[in-house]
Amino acid sequence: MYYEKEPPGILNFVLGLAIGAIIGASAALLAAPQSGKRTRRQIVRVVADAKRTAGTEWEGAARQVKRAVRRGRRRVNR
C-alpha cells in the first residue's frame, strides 16, 4: 500500500520557535545588568508564559493527532 506523507506541520515550527524564544529569553535575563530580585521576577514571568504556551501547544498537538487518526480511519474504511 502507498501512503502519502504529510508535510511537517506548522506546529513543529511554532514549537521550535517557542522553545528557542524561551531559551533566548532565559539567557538574556540571566545576563541582564539589573538587581537579582527584579531578574527573578522576570524569570518567574517568563516561566509562567512558557507554561501557558506549552498548554496551548499541547492542545493544538492533540487536535492534530485526532485529525490524523480520523483521516487514517477513513482511509482504512474505504
C-alpha positions, 0 to 999 in steps of 0.5 A, spaced: 500 500 500 502 507 498 501 512 503 502 519 502 506 523 507 504 529 510 508 535 510 511 537 517 506 541 520 506 548 522 506 546 529 513 543 529 515 550 527 511 554 532 514 549 537 521 550 535 520 557 535 517 557 542 522 553 545 528 557 542 524 564 544 524 561 551 531 559 551 533 566 548 529 569 553 532 565 559 539 567 557 538 574 556 535 575 563 540 571 566 545 576 563 541 582 564 545 588 568 539 589 573 538 587 581 537 579 582 530 580 585 527 584 579 531 578 574 527 573 578 521 576 577 522 576 570 524 569 570 518 567 574 514 571 568 517 568 563 516 561 566 509 562 567 508 564 559 512 558 557 507 554 561 501 557 558 504 556 551 506 549 552 498 548 554 496 551 548 501 547 544 499 541 547 492 542 545 493 544 538 498 537 538 492 533 540 487 536 535 492 534 530 493 527 532 485 526 532 485 529 525 490 524 523 487 518 526 480 520 523 483 521 516 487 514 517 480 511 519 477 513 513 482 511 509 482 504 512 474 504 511 474 505 504 
